[in-house]
């Protein structure tokens, strides 16, 4: 059997001429385009695969005062989200004793670049200290405004002032959160300690800070809102990627 082998000269002849050069150019352009699309697909995959970064910005209720780190709100929330198959990095940016104004002062470094969403839990210490609600309102409003400008999705967690401060103060304080949520169209969870406040079995000895069981209740109650927050953050990220 004769092997079907063409002389090298014949092959070179086929590659000569304007048609061959045009075909080679087109083929080269196709390869370049394919490479660009492939790299872009990989980059896009990395963007979508990257876990969402959720910062819990708050006071001792977020920080986990009196608890082991593994029992704090951010850690328990992270586990709950993982159980639902959600890839989320939850960062604990809680500082015990912080007021809304103190949270505003540390905002830039407490909420790092690349943050997709924030749970804003501040104001409890303002109420306990009887701080003028206008001061608290102004600080929280600035926090929300600055986060929104960064394209960060926000879940505002409210707090109820102690009744001992009087009905007028209690009403003024409650309006802080409802007014901000409405003005900025952010997700709103009215009372962070819902189902926890005044229940000794769910609080530490001081009666103010939740114990591990209490934190589990907080996570269970707020989880549906956090899932909505993450959906908003995905949409915001997608918009940023298209814009960039």
Order of alpha helices (4+ residues) and beta strands (2+ residues): alpha-alpha-beta-alpha-alpha-beta-alpha-alpha-beta-alpha-alpha-beta-alpha-beta-alpha
